[in-house]
Amino acid sequence: MFALTTCAATLLTLAGGLVLYLCSPNQALLAAGLGRGGLWLGIASLLLAVGLFLSAMGPAAAVSSWLVILMLEGSALPFIAFLRRTS
């Protein structure tokens, strides 16, 4: 149960971070951003993910894991967009 909850929370965090990135006016993966609807979807996904993390582990570990995944994704997505443009 712990592994399933943690995997679901990780996937929701990645999906929510991706949607929030795609809502940004400075994103480079899509020609046009997703708009406000995507913003609310990304926020809801991230809140659900942190809730799942909190149900699977302690508060410090849950918030730390959640933030580390978001930081990794936020750092990697612009580089992925750059590499996609150059190749």
PDB file with SEQRES, HELIX, SHEET and CRYST1 records, atoms N, CA, C and O in Angstrom:
SEQRES   1 A   87  MET PHE ALA LEU THR THR CYS ALA ALA THR LEU LEU THR          
SEQRES   2 A   87  LEU ALA GLY GLY LEU VAL LEU TYR LEU CYS SER PRO ASN          
SEQRES   3 A   87  GLN ALA LEU LEU ALA ALA GLY LEU GLY ARG GLY GLY LEU          
SEQRES   4 A   87  TRP LEU GLY ILE ALA SER LEU LEU LEU ALA VAL GLY LEU          
SEQRES   5 A   87  PHE LEU SER ALA MET GLY PRO ALA ALA ALA VAL SER SER          
SEQRES   6 A   87  TRP LEU VAL ILE LEU MET LEU GLU GLY SER ALA LEU PRO          
SEQRES   7 A   87  PHE ILE ALA PHE LEU ARG ARG THR SER                          
HELIX    1 AA1 PHE A    2  CYS A   23  1                                  22    
HELIX    2 AA2 ARG A   36  ALA A   56  1                                  21    
HELIX    3 AA3 PRO A   59  THR A   86  1                                  28    
CRYST1    1.000    1.000    1.000  90.00  90.00  90.00 P 1           1          
ATOM      1  N   MET A   1       0.822  -1.191   0.000  1.00  0.00           N  
ATOM      2  CA  MET A   1       0.000   0.000   0.000  1.00  0.00           C  
ATOM      3  C   MET A   1       0.871   1.262   0.000  1.00  0.00           C  
ATOM      4  O   MET A   1       0.557   2.235  -0.685  1.00  0.00           O  
ATOM      5  N   PHE A   2       1.953   1.242   0.762  1.00  0.00           N  
ATOM      6  CA  PHE A   2       2.848   2.398   0.826  1.00  0.00           C  
ATOM      7  C   PHE A   2       3.440   2.697  -0.545  1.00  0.00           C  
ATOM      8  O   PHE A   2       3.485   3.853  -0.966  1.00  0.00           O  
ATOM      9  N   ALA A   3       3.894   1.656  -1.243  1.00  0.00           N  
ATOM     10  CA  ALA A   3       4.528   1.857  -2.549  1.00  0.00           C  
ATOM     11  C   ALA A   3       3.523   2.364  -3.572  1.00  0.00           C  
ATOM     12  O   ALA A   3       3.851   3.234  -4.379  1.00  0.00           O  
ATOM     13  N   LEU A   4       2.321   1.842  -3.551  1.00  0.00           N  
ATOM     14  CA  LEU A   4       1.294   2.283  -4.499  1.00  0.00           C  
ATOM     15  C   LEU A   4       0.902   3.742  -4.253  1.00  0.00           C  
ATOM     16  O   LEU A   4       0.762   4.520  -5.197  1.00  0.00           O  
ATOM     17  N   THR A   5       0.729   4.102  -2.998  1.00  0.00           N  
ATOM     18  CA  THR A   5       0.379   5.482  -2.654  1.00  0.00           C  
ATOM     19  C   THR A   5       1.501   6.436  -3.022  1.00  0.00           C  
ATOM     20  O   THR A   5       1.248   7.524  -3.539  1.00  0.00           O  
ATOM     21  N   THR A   6       2.731   6.040  -2.761  1.00  0.00           N  
ATOM     22  CA  THR A   6       3.875   6.892  -3.076  1.00  0.00           C  
ATOM     23  C   THR A   6       4.042   7.051  -4.583  1.00  0.00           C  
ATOM     24  O   THR A   6       4.338   8.147  -5.059  1.00  0.00           O  
ATOM     25  N   CYS A   7       3.856   5.973  -5.336  1.00  0.00           N  
ATOM     26  CA  CYS A   7       3.950   6.072  -6.801  1.00  0.00           C  
ATOM     27  C   CYS A   7       2.846   6.951  -7.371  1.00  0.00           C  
ATOM     28  O   CYS A   7       3.091   7.751  -8.274  1.00  0.00           O  
ATOM     29  N   ALA A   8       1.637   6.807  -6.851  1.00  0.00           N  
ATOM     30  CA  ALA A   8       0.529   7.646  -7.316  1.00  0.00           C  
ATOM     31  C   ALA A   8       0.793   9.111  -6.990  1.00  0.00           C  
ATOM     32  O   ALA A   8       0.539   9.987  -7.817  1.00  0.00           O  
ATOM     33  N   ALA A   9       1.299   9.383  -5.796  1.00  0.00           N  
ATOM     34  CA  ALA A   9       1.611  10.763  -5.415  1.00  0.00           C  
ATOM     35  C   ALA A   9       2.726  11.335  -6.282  1.00  0.00           C  
ATOM     36  O   ALA A   9       2.679  12.506  -6.659  1.00  0.00           O  
ATOM     37  N   THR A  10       3.718  10.525  -6.600  1.00  0.00           N  
ATOM     38  CA  THR A  10       4.809  10.981  -7.458  1.00  0.00           C  
ATOM     39  C   THR A  10       4.304  11.305  -8.856  1.00  0.00           C  
ATOM     40  O   THR A  10       4.664  12.336  -9.424  1.00  0.00           O  
ATOM     41  N   LEU A  11       3.475  10.438  -9.410  1.00  0.00           N  
ATOM     42  CA  LEU A  11       2.932  10.682 -10.746  1.00  0.00           C  
ATOM     43  C   LEU A  11       2.025  11.912 -10.769  1.00  0.00           C  
ATOM     44  O   LEU A  11       2.055  12.686 -11.726  1.00  0.00           O  
ATOM     45  N   LEU A  12       1.222  12.095  -9.724  1.00  0.00           N  
ATOM     46  CA  LEU A  12       0.378  13.286  -9.645  1.00  0.00           C  
ATOM     47  C   LEU A  12       1.211  14.558  -9.515  1.00  0.00           C  
ATOM     48  O   LEU A  12       0.865  15.592 -10.087  1.00  0.00           O  
ATOM     49  N   THR A  13       2.304  14.483  -8.766  1.00  0.00           N  
ATOM     50  CA  THR A  13       3.192  15.636  -8.635  1.00  0.00           C  
ATOM     51  C   THR A  13       3.834  15.975  -9.972  1.00  0.00           C  
ATOM     52  O   THR A  13       3.910  17.145 -10.347  1.00  0.00           O  
ATOM     53  N   LEU A  14       4.293  14.964 -10.689  1.00  0.00           N  
ATOM     54  CA  LEU A  14       4.894  15.206 -12.000  1.00  0.00           C  
ATOM     55  C   LEU A  14       3.870  15.772 -12.982  1.00  0.00           C  
ATOM     56  O   LEU A  14       4.176  16.693 -13.738  1.00  0.00           O  
ATOM     57  N   ALA A  15       2.666  15.225 -12.970  1.00  0.00           N  
ATOM     58  CA  ALA A  15       1.620  15.723 -13.871  1.00  0.00           C  
ATOM     59  C   ALA A  15       1.231  17.154 -13.515  1.00  0.00           C  
ATOM     60  O   ALA A  15       1.087  17.999 -14.399  1.00  0.00           O  
ATOM     61  N   GLY A  16       1.063  17.425 -12.234  1.00  0.00           N  
ATOM     62  CA  GLY A  16       0.705  18.776 -11.816  1.00  0.00           C  
ATOM     63  C   GLY A  16       1.779  19.798 -12.139  1.00  0.00           C  
ATOM     64  O   GLY A  16       1.477  20.908 -12.577  1.00  0.00           O  
ATOM     65  N   GLY A  17       3.033  19.424 -11.923  1.00  0.00           N  
ATOM     66  CA  GLY A  17       4.135  20.326 -12.266  1.00  0.00           C  
ATOM     67  C   GLY A  17       4.229  20.584 -13.759  1.00  0.00           C  
ATOM     68  O   GLY A  17       4.514  21.705 -14.181  1.00  0.00           O  
ATOM     69  N   LEU A  18       3.991  19.557 -14.560  1.00  0.00           N  
ATOM     70  CA  LEU A  18       4.016  19.710 -16.010  1.00  0.00           C  
ATOM     71  C   LEU A  18       2.894  20.635 -16.474  1.00  0.00           C  
ATOM     72  O   LEU A  18       3.111  21.498 -17.325  1.00  0.00           O  
ATOM     73  N   VAL A  19       1.704  20.457 -15.921  1.00  0.00           N  
ATOM     74  CA  VAL A  19       0.576  21.314 -16.301  1.00  0.00           C  
ATOM     75  C   VAL A  19       0.845  22.759 -15.894  1.00  0.00           C  
ATOM     76  O   VAL A  19       0.564  23.677 -16.664  1.00  0.00           O  
ATOM     77  N   LEU A  20       1.386  22.971 -14.696  1.00  0.00           N  
ATOM     78  CA  LEU A  20       1.711  24.337 -14.280  1.00  0.00           C  
ATOM     79  C   LEU A  20       2.787  24.955 -15.169  1.00  0.00           C  
ATOM     80  O   LEU A  20       2.727  26.145 -15.479  1.00  0.00           O  
ATOM     81  N   TYR A  21       3.758  24.165 -15.575  1.00  0.00           N  
ATOM     82  CA  TYR A  21       4.789  24.670 -16.486  1.00  0.00           C  
ATOM     83  C   TYR A  21       4.171  25.054 -17.830  1.00  0.00           C  
ATOM     84  O   TYR A  21       4.512  26.089 -18.404  1.00  0.00           O  
ATOM     85  N   LEU A  22       3.268  24.223 -18.323  1.00  0.00           N  
ATOM     86  CA  LEU A  22       2.649  24.504 -19.613  1.00  0.00           C  
ATOM     87  C   LEU A  22       1.703  25.702 -19.558  1.00  0.00           C  
ATOM     88  O   LEU A  22       1.375  26.271 -20.599  1.00  0.00           O  
ATOM     89  N   CYS A  23       1.262  26.092 -18.369  1.00  0.00           N  
ATOM     90  CA  CYS A  23       0.426  27.293 -18.213  1.00  0.00           C  
ATOM     91  C   CYS A  23       1.252  28.568 -18.201  1.00  0.00           C  
ATOM     92  O   CYS A  23       0.709  29.662 -18.356  1.00  0.00           O  
ATOM     93  N   SER A  24       2.537  28.440 -18.022  1.00  0.00           N  
ATOM     94  CA  SER A  24       3.407  29.617 -17.937  1.00  0.00           C  
ATOM     95  C   SER A  24       3.526  30.288 -19.311  1.00  0.00           C  
ATOM     96  O   SER A  24       3.623  29.595 -20.324  1.00  0.00           O  
ATOM     97  N   PRO A  25       3.519  31.614 -19.359  1.00  0.00           N  
ATOM     98  CA  PRO A  25       3.686  32.283 -20.652  1.00  0.00           C  
ATOM     99  C   PRO A  25       5.093  32.114 -21.237  1.00  0.00           C  
ATOM    100  O   PRO A  25       5.289  32.331 -22.433  1.00  0.00           O  
ATOM    101  N   ASN A  26       6.058  31.735 -20.425  1.00  0.00           N  
ATOM    102  CA  ASN A  26       7.436  31.569 -20.900  1.00  0.00           C  
ATOM    103  C   ASN A  26       7.804  30.131 -21.219  1.00  0.00           C  
ATOM    104  O   ASN A  26       8.968  29.846 -21.498  1.00  0.00           O  
ATOM    105  N   GLN A  27       6.848  29.224 -21.186  1.00  0.00           N  
ATOM    106  CA  GLN A  27       7.158  27.830 -21.486  1.00  0.00           C  
ATOM    107  C   GLN A  27       7.500  27.674 -22.959  1.00  0.00           C  
ATOM    108  O   GLN A  27       7.046  28.454 -23.796  1.00  0.00           O  
ATOM    109  N   ALA A  28       8.305  26.657 -23.273  1.00  0.00           N  
ATOM    110  CA  ALA A  28       8.770  26.473 -24.644  1.00  0.00           C  
ATOM    111  C   ALA A  28       8.397  25.113 -25.224  1.00  0.00           C  
ATOM    112  O   ALA A  28       8.846  24.777 -26.320  1.00  0.00           O  
ATOM    113  N   LEU A  29       7.600  24.332 -24.529  1.00  0.00           N  
ATOM    114  CA  LEU A  29       7.247  23.009 -25.051  1.00  0.00           C  
ATOM    115  C   LEU A  29       6.093  23.061 -26.041  1.00  0.00           C  
ATOM    116  O   LEU A  29       6.099  22.326 -27.027  1.00  0.00           O  
ATOM    117  N   LEU A  30       5.101  23.916 -25.798  1.00  0.00           N  
ATOM    118  CA  LEU A  30       3.949  24.047 -26.689  1.00  0.00           C  
ATOM    119  C   LEU A  30       3.968  25.410 -27.365  1.00  0.00           C  
ATOM    120  O   LEU A  30       4.574  26.358 -26.865  1.00  0.00           O  
ATOM    121  N   ALA A  31       3.303  25.493 -28.495  1.00  0.00           N  
ATOM    122  CA  ALA A  31       3.227  26.774 -29.194  1.00  0.00           C  
ATOM    123  C   ALA A  31       2.387  27.779 -28.410  1.00  0.00           C  
ATOM    124  O   ALA A  31       2.708  28.967 -28.381  1.00  0.00           O  
ATOM    125  N   ALA A  32       1.328  27.315 -27.784  1.00  0.00           N  
ATOM    126  CA  ALA A  32       0.463  28.185 -26.980  1.00  0.00           C  
ATOM    127  C   ALA A  32       0.290  27.560 -25.602  1.00  0.00           C  
ATOM    128  O   ALA A  32       0.258  26.336 -25.474  1.00  0.00           O  
ATOM    129  N   GLY A  33       0.178  28.388 -24.578  1.00  0.00           N  
ATOM    130  CA  GLY A  33       0.003  27.890 -23.215  1.00  0.00           C  
ATOM    131  C   GLY A  33      -1.377  27.283 -23.004  1.00  0.00           C  
ATOM    132  O   GLY A  33      -2.234  27.356 -23.885  1.00  0.00           O  
ATOM    133  N   LEU A  34      -1.588  26.691 -21.851  1.00  0.00           N  
ATOM    134  CA  LEU A  34      -2.858  26.032 -21.553  1.00  0.00           C  
ATOM    135  C   LEU A  34      -3.928  26.975 -21.029  1.00  0.00           C  
ATOM    136  O   LEU A  34      -5.115  26.683 -21.180  1.00  0.00           O  
ATOM    137  N   GLY A  35      -3.564  28.071 -20.432  1.00  0.00           N  
ATOM    138  CA  GLY A  35      -4.544  29.018 -19.914  1.00  0.00           C  
ATOM    139  C   GLY A  35      -4.924  28.741 -18.473  1.00  0.00           C  
ATOM    140  O   GLY A  35      -4.307  27.916 -17.800  1.00  0.00           O  
ATOM    141  N   ARG A  36      -5.961  29.450 -18.001  1.00  0.00           N  
ATOM    142  CA  ARG A  36      -6.371  29.375 -16.588  1.00  0.00           C  
ATOM    143  C   ARG A  36      -6.943  28.022 -16.199  1.00  0.00           C  
ATOM    144  O   ARG A  36      -6.772  27.594 -15.058  1.00  0.00           O  
ATOM    145  N   GLY A  37      -7.612  27.342 -17.105  1.00  0.00           N  
ATOM    146  CA  GLY A  37      -8.159  26.023 -16.786  1.00  0.00           C  
ATOM    147  C   GLY A  37      -7.073  25.037 -16.397  1.00  0.00           C  
ATOM    148  O   GLY A  37      -7.242  24.236 -15.477  1.00  0.00           O  
ATOM    149  N   GLY A  38      -5.982  25.103 -17.093  1.00  0.00           N  
ATOM    150  CA  GLY A  38      -4.852  24.253 -16.769  1.00  0.00           C  
ATOM    151  C   GLY A  38      -4.222  24.607 -15.443  1.00  0.00           C  
ATOM    152  O   GLY A  38      -3.727  23.738 -14.725  1.00  0.00           O  
ATOM    153  N   LEU A  39      -4.241  25.882 -15.122  1.00  0.00           N  
ATOM    154  CA  LEU A  39      -3.678  26.331 -13.845  1.00  0.00           C  
ATOM    155  C   LEU A  39      -4.406  25.676 -12.674  1.00  0.00           C  
ATOM    156  O   LEU A  39      -3.771  25.164 -11.752  1.00  0.00           O  
ATOM    157  N   TRP A  40      -5.727  25.694 -12.711  1.00  0.00           N  
ATOM    158  CA  TRP A  40      -6.505  25.092 -11.626  1.00  0.00           C  
ATOM    159  C   TRP A  40      -6.348  23.570 -11.598  1.00  0.00           C  
ATOM    160  O   TRP A  40      -6.348  22.969 -10.524  1.00  0.00           O  
ATOM    161  N   LEU A  41      -6.215  22.954 -12.753  1.00  0.00           N  
ATOM    162  CA  LEU A  41      -5.988  21.505 -12.805  1.00  0.00           C  
ATOM    163  C   LEU A  41      -4.640  21.145 -12.190  1.00  0.00           C  
ATOM    164  O   LEU A  41      -4.535  20.165 -11.453  1.00  0.00           O  
ATOM    165  N   GLY A  42      -3.616  21.929 -12.490  1.00  0.00           N  
ATOM    166  CA  GLY A  42      -2.291  21.681 -11.925  1.00  0.00           C  
ATOM    167  C   GLY A  42      -2.265  21.862 -10.420  1.00  0.00           C  
ATOM    168  O   GLY A  42      -1.653  21.064  -9.711  1.00  0.00           O  
ATOM    169  N   ILE A  43      -2.923  22.906  -9.922  1.00  0.00           N  
ATOM    170  CA  ILE A  43      -2.969  23.146  -8.475  1.00  0.00           C  
ATOM    171  C   ILE A  43      -3.717  22.014  -7.775  1.00  0.00           C  
ATOM    172  O   ILE A  43      -3.278  21.532  -6.731  1.00  0.00           O  
ATOM    173  N   ALA A  44      -4.848  21.589  -8.348  1.00  0.00           N  
ATOM    174  CA  ALA A  44      -5.618  20.493  -7.748  1.00  0.00           C  
ATOM    175  C   ALA A  44      -4.806  19.203  -7.720  1.00  0.00           C  
ATOM    176  O   ALA A  44      -4.839  18.464  -6.736  1.00  0.00           O  
ATOM    177  N   SER A  45      -4.082  18.938  -8.794  1.00  0.00           N  
ATOM    178  CA  SER A  45      -3.250  17.733  -8.851  1.00  0.00           C  
ATOM    179  C   SER A  45      -2.144  17.776  -7.799  1.00  0.00           C  
ATOM    180  O   SER A  45      -1.859  16.766  -7.155  1.00  0.00           O  
ATOM    181  N   LEU A  46      -1.525  18.933  -7.623  1.00  0.00           N  
ATOM    182  CA  LEU A  46      -0.452  19.048  -6.633  1.00  0.00           C  
ATOM    183  C   LEU A  46      -0.987  18.927  -5.205  1.00  0.00           C  
ATOM    184  O   LEU A  46      -0.339  18.324  -4.350  1.00  0.00           O  
ATOM    185  N   LEU A  47      -2.156  19.494  -4.948  1.00  0.00           N  
ATOM    186  CA  LEU A  47      -2.737  19.364  -3.605  1.00  0.00           C  
ATOM    187  C   LEU A  47      -3.136  17.923  -3.309  1.00  0.00           C  
ATOM    188  O   LEU A  47      -2.948  17.444  -2.190  1.00  0.00           O  
ATOM    189  N   LEU A  48      -3.680  17.234  -4.297  1.00  0.00           N  
ATOM    190  CA  LEU A  48      -4.010  15.824  -4.114  1.00  0.00           C  
ATOM    191  C   LEU A  48      -2.744  14.997  -3.887  1.00  0.00           C  
ATOM    192  O   LEU A  48      -2.733  14.072  -3.075  1.00  0.00           O  
ATOM    193  N   ALA A  49      -1.685  15.338  -4.609  1.00  0.00           N  
ATOM    194  CA  ALA A  49      -0.423  14.610  -4.462  1.00  0.00           C  
ATOM    195  C   ALA A  49       0.173  14.790  -3.068  1.00  0.00           C  
ATOM    196  O   ALA A  49       0.631  13.823  -2.460  1.00  0.00           O  
ATOM    197  N   VAL A  50       0.168  16.024  -2.559  1.00  0.00           N  
ATOM    198  CA  VAL A  50       0.723  16.225  -1.220  1.00  0.00           C  
ATOM    199  C   VAL A  50      -0.151  15.537  -0.179  1.00  0.00           C  
ATOM    200  O   VAL A  50       0.360  15.070   0.839  1.00  0.00           O  
ATOM    201  N   GLY A  51      -1.448  15.467  -0.411  1.00  0.00           N  
ATOM    202  CA  GLY A  51      -2.325  14.711   0.487  1.00  0.00           C  
ATOM    203  C   GLY A  51      -1.988  13.231   0.497  1.00  0.00           C  
ATOM    204  O   GLY A  51      -1.980  12.600   1.554  1.00  0.00           O  
ATOM    205  N   LEU A  52      -1.709  12.673  -0.676  1.00  0.00           N  
ATOM    206  CA  LEU A  52      -1.313  11.264  -0.739  1.00  0.00           C  
ATOM    207  C   LEU A  52       0.033  11.036  -0.065  1.00  0.00           C  
ATOM    208  O   LEU A  52       0.220  10.043   0.640  1.00  0.00           O  
ATOM    209  N   PHE A  53       0.963  11.948  -0.280  1.00  0.00           N  
ATOM    210  CA  PHE A  53       2.252  11.826   0.401  1.00  0.00           C  
ATOM    211  C   PHE A  53       2.068  11.869   1.918  1.00  0.00           C  
ATOM    212  O   PHE A  53       2.699  11.101   2.645  1.00  0.00           O  
ATOM    213  N   LEU A  54       1.204  12.767   2.393  1.00  0.00           N  
ATOM    214  CA  LEU A  54       0.972  12.871   3.835  1.00  0.00           C  
ATOM    215  C   LEU A  54       0.318  11.614   4.400  1.00  0.00           C  
ATOM    216  O   LEU A  54       0.560  11.260   5.554  1.00  0.00           O  
ATOM    217  N   SER A  55      -0.506  10.937   3.604  1.00  0.00           N  
ATOM    218  CA  SER A  55      -1.124   9.705   4.091  1.00  0.00           C  
ATOM    219  C   SER A  55      -0.141   8.536   4.107  1.00  0.00           C  
ATOM    220  O   SER A  55      -0.363   7.548   4.808  1.00  0.00           O  
ATOM    221  N   ALA A  56       0.942   8.643   3.340  1.00  0.00           N  
ATOM    222  CA  ALA A  56       1.891   7.536   3.250  1.00  0.00           C  
ATOM    223  C   ALA A  56       3.092   7.688   4.179  1.00  0.00           C  
ATOM    224  O   ALA A  56       3.728   6.694   4.531  1.00  0.00           O  
ATOM    225  N   MET A  57       3.414   8.932   4.584  1.00  0.00           N  
ATOM    226  CA  MET A  57       4.600   9.149   5.412  1.00  0.00           C  
ATOM    227  C   MET A  57       4.379  10.351   6.314  1.00  0.00           C  
ATOM    228  O   MET A  57       3.332  10.995   6.256  1.00  0.00           O  
ATOM    229  N   GLY A  58       5.341  10.644   7.124  1.00  0.00           N  
ATOM    230  CA  GLY A  58       5.236  11.767   8.050  1.00  0.00           C  
ATOM    231  C   GLY A  58       5.232  13.102   7.317  1.00  0.00           C  
ATOM    232  O   GLY A  58       5.601  13.176   6.145  1.00  0.00           O  
ATOM    233  N   PRO A  59       4.809  14.162   8.016  1.00  0.00           N  
ATOM    234  CA  PRO A  59       4.684  15.465   7.361  1.00  0.00           C  
ATOM    235  C   PRO A  59       6.003  16.014   6.802  1.00  0.00           C  
ATOM    236  O   PRO A  59       6.020  16.551   5.694  1.00  0.00           O  
ATOM    237  N   ALA A  60       7.080  15.890   7.531  1.00  0.00           N  
ATOM    238  CA  ALA A  60       8.363  16.423   7.053  1.00  0.00           C  
ATOM    239  C   ALA A  60       8.840  15.670   5.810  1.00  0.00           C  
ATOM    240  O   ALA A  60       9.284  16.288   4.842  1.00  0.00           O  
ATOM    241  N   ALA A  61       8.751  14.359   5.834  1.00  0.00           N  
ATOM    242  CA  ALA A  61       9.176  13.559   4.684  1.00  0.00           C  
ATOM    243  C   ALA A  61       8.249  13.780   3.489  1.00  0.00           C  
ATOM    244  O   ALA A  61       8.704  13.810   2.345  1.00  0.00           O  
ATOM    245  N   ALA A  62       6.956  13.935   3.752  1.00  0.00           N  
ATOM    246  CA  ALA A  62       5.989  14.121   2.673  1.00  0.00           C  
ATOM    247  C   ALA A  62       6.223  15.443   1.948  1.00  0.00           C  
ATOM    248  O   ALA A  62       6.306  15.477   0.721  1.00  0.00           O  
ATOM    249  N   VAL A  63       6.328  16.516   2.699  1.00  0.00           N  
ATOM    250  CA  VAL A  63       6.518  17.831   2.075  1.00  0.00           C  
ATOM    251  C   VAL A  63       7.886  17.913   1.415  1.00  0.00           C  
ATOM    252  O   VAL A  63       8.027  18.513   0.350  1.00  0.00           O  
ATOM    253  N   SER A  64       8.888  17.319   2.036  1.00  0.00           N  
ATOM    254  CA  SER A  64      10.229  17.322   1.450  1.00  0.00           C  
ATOM    255  C   SER A  64      10.251  16.556   0.126  1.00  0.00           C  
ATOM    256  O   SER A  64      10.815  17.034  -0.859  1.00  0.00           O  
ATOM    257  N   SER A  65       9.646  15.382   0.099  1.00  0.00           N  
ATOM    258  CA  SER A  65       9.598  14.588  -1.138  1.00  0.00           C  
ATOM    259  C   SER A  65       8.862  15.333  -2.233  1.00  0.00           C  
ATOM    260  O   SER A  65       9.300  15.364  -3.383  1.00  0.00           O  
ATOM    261  N   TRP A  66       7.744  15.931  -1.868  1.00  0.00           N  
ATOM    262  CA  TRP A  66       6.920  16.673  -2.810  1.00  0.00           C  
ATOM    263  C   TRP A  66       7.702  17.838  -3.416  1.00  0.00           C  
ATOM    264  O   TRP A  66       7.678  18.042  -4.630  1.00  0.00           O  
ATOM    265  N   LEU A  67       8.396  18.600  -2.566  1.00  0.00           N  
ATOM    266  CA  LEU A  67       9.154  19.748  -3.053  1.00  0.00           C  
ATOM    267  C   LEU A  67      10.369  19.339  -3.886  1.00  0.00           C  
ATOM    268  O   LEU A  67      10.713  20.019  -4.853  1.00  0.00           O  
ATOM    269  N   VAL A  68      11.014  18.242  -3.523  1.00  0.00           N  
ATOM    270  CA  VAL A  68      12.173  17.780  -4.293  1.00  0.00           C  
ATOM    271  C   VAL A  68      11.743  17.369  -5.701  1.00  0.00           C  
ATOM    272  O   VAL A  68      12.427  17.680  -6.676  1.00  0.00           O  
ATOM    273  N   ILE A  69      10.624  16.679  -5.809  1.00  0.00           N  
ATOM    274  CA  ILE A  69      10.126  16.274  -7.125  1.00  0.00           C  
ATOM    275  C   ILE A  69       9.782  17.506  -7.957  1.00  0.00           C  
ATOM    276  O   ILE A  69      10.107  17.563  -9.143  1.00  0.00           O  
ATOM    277  N   LEU A  70       9.125  18.496  -7.341  1.00  0.00           N  
ATOM    278  CA  LEU A  70       8.769  19.717  -8.060  1.00  0.00           C  
ATOM    279  C   LEU A  70      10.010  20.499  -8.502  1.00  0.00           C  
ATOM    280  O   LEU A  70      10.045  21.034  -9.610  1.00  0.00           O  
ATOM    281  N   MET A  71      11.027  20.564  -7.639  1.00  0.00           N  
ATOM    282  CA  MET A  71      12.260  21.274  -8.008  1.00  0.00           C  
ATOM    283  C   MET A  71      12.989  20.564  -9.143  1.00  0.00           C  
ATOM    284  O   MET A  71      13.496  21.213 -10.058  1.00  0.00           O  
ATOM    285  N   LEU A  72      13.043  19.243  -9.089  1.00  0.00           N  
ATOM    286  CA  LEU A  72      13.690  18.488 -10.153  1.00  0.00           C  
ATOM    287  C   LEU A  72      12.978  18.705 -11.480  1.00  0.00           C  
ATOM    288  O   LEU A  72      13.612  18.930 -12.511  1.00  0.00           O  
ATOM    289  N   GLU A  73      11.661  18.635 -11.440  1.00  0.00           N  
ATOM    290  CA  GLU A  73      10.892  18.822 -12.670  1.00  0.00           C  
ATOM    291  C   GLU A  73      10.995  20.265 -13.182  1.00  0.00           C  
ATOM    292  O   GLU A  73      11.132  20.494 -14.383  1.00  0.00           O  
ATOM    293  N   GLY A  74      10.928  21.219 -12.275  1.00  0.00           N  
ATOM    294  CA  GLY A  74      11.037  22.613 -12.679  1.00  0.00           C  
ATOM    295  C   GLY A  74      12.391  22.959 -13.263  1.00  0.00           C  
ATOM    296  O   GLY A  74      12.507  23.877 -14.076  1.00  0.00           O  
ATOM    297  N   SER A  75      13.411  22.229 -12.854  1.00  0.00           N  
ATOM    298  CA  SER A  75      14.746  22.445 -13.414  1.00  0.00           C  
ATOM    299  C   SER A  75      14.938  21.712 -14.734  1.00  0.00           C  
ATOM    300  O   SER A  75      15.670  22.188 -15.602  1.00  0.00           O  
ATOM    301  N   ALA A  76      14.297  20.569 -14.897  1.00  0.00           N  
ATOM    302  CA  ALA A  76      14.514  19.742 -16.081  1.00  0.00           C  
ATOM    303  C   ALA A  76      13.669  20.166 -17.283  1.00  0.00           C  
ATOM    304  O   ALA A  76      14.130  20.057 -18.420  1.00  0.00           O  
ATOM    305  N   LEU A  77      12.453  20.644 -17.060  1.00  0.00           N  
ATOM    306  CA  LEU A  77      11.565  20.951 -18.186  1.00  0.00           C  
ATOM    307  C   LEU A  77      12.110  22.029 -19.131  1.00  0.00           C  
ATOM    308  O   LEU A  77      11.995  21.858 -20.344  1.00  0.00           O  
ATOM    309  N   PRO A  78      12.689  23.114 -18.647  1.00  0.00           N  
ATOM    310  CA  PRO A  78      13.248  24.078 -19.603  1.00  0.00           C  
ATOM    311  C   PRO A  78      14.388  23.498 -20.441  1.00  0.00           C  
ATOM    312  O   PRO A  78      14.533  23.845 -21.613  1.00  0.00           O  
ATOM    313  N   PHE A  79      15.189  22.627 -19.855  1.00  0.00           N  
ATOM    314  CA  PHE A  79      16.273  22.003 -20.614  1.00  0.00           C  
ATOM    315  C   PHE A  79      15.739  21.015 -21.641  1.00  0.00           C  
ATOM    316  O   PHE A  79      16.286  20.897 -22.738  1.00  0.00           O  
ATOM    317  N   ILE A  80      14.682  20.312 -21.291  1.00  0.00           N  
ATOM    318  CA  ILE A  80      14.050  19.397 -22.248  1.00  0.00           C  
ATOM    319  C   ILE A  80      13.515  20.192 -23.444  1.00  0.00           C  
ATOM    320  O   ILE A  80      13.676  19.783 -24.594  1.00  0.00           O  
ATOM    321  N   ALA A  81      12.882  21.322 -23.159  1.00  0.00           N  
ATOM    322  CA  ALA A  81      12.382  22.168 -24.238  1.00  0.00           C  
ATOM    323  C   ALA A  81      13.523  22.689 -25.105  1.00  0.00           C  
ATOM    324  O   ALA A  81      13.396  22.743 -26.328  1.00  0.00           O  
ATOM    325  N   PHE A  82      14.638  23.072 -24.483  1.00  0.00           N  
ATOM    326  CA  PHE A  82      15.787  23.559 -25.228  1.00  0.00           C  
ATOM    327  C   PHE A  82      16.375  22.468 -26.112  1.00  0.00           C  
ATOM    328  O   PHE A  82      16.681  22.709 -27.279  1.00  0.00           O  
ATOM    329  N   LEU A  83      16.534  21.263 -25.557  1.00  0.00           N  
ATOM    330  CA  LEU A  83      17.092  20.154 -26.348  1.00  0.00           C  
ATOM    331  C   LEU A  83      16.148  19.755 -27.472  1.00  0.00           C  
ATOM    332  O   LEU A  83      16.593  19.343 -28.543  1.00  0.00           O  
ATOM    333  N   ARG A  84      14.868  19.873 -27.239  1.00  0.00           N  
ATOM    334  CA  ARG A  84      13.891  19.538 -28.285  1.00  0.00           C  
ATOM    335  C   ARG A  84      13.983  20.544 -29.442  1.00  0.00           C  
ATOM    336  O   ARG A  84      13.812  20.171 -30.603  1.00  0.00           O  
ATOM    337  N   ARG A  85      14.251  21.808 -29.128  1.00  0.00           N  
ATOM    338  CA  ARG A  85      14.373  22.836 -30.165  1.00  0.00           C  
ATOM    339  C   ARG A  85      15.649  22.686 -30.979  1.00  0.00           C  
ATOM    340  O   ARG A  85      15.645  22.931 -32.185  1.00  0.00           O  
ATOM    341  N   THR A  86      16.748  22.282 -30.332  1.00  0.00           N  
ATOM    342  CA  THR A  86      18.027  22.243 -31.030  1.00  0.00           C  
ATOM    343  C   THR A  86      18.203  20.985 -31.870  1.00  0.00           C  
ATOM    344  O   THR A  86      19.044  20.965 -32.769  1.00  0.00           O  
ATOM    345  N   SER A  87      17.441  19.947 -31.605  1.00  0.00           N  
ATOM    346  CA  SER A  87      17.640  18.722 -32.398  1.00  0.00           C  
ATOM    347  C   SER A  87      16.660  18.597 -33.527  1.00  0.00           C  
ATOM    348  O   SER A  87      16.704  17.623 -34.278  1.00  0.00           O  
TER     349      SER A  87                                                      
END                                                                             
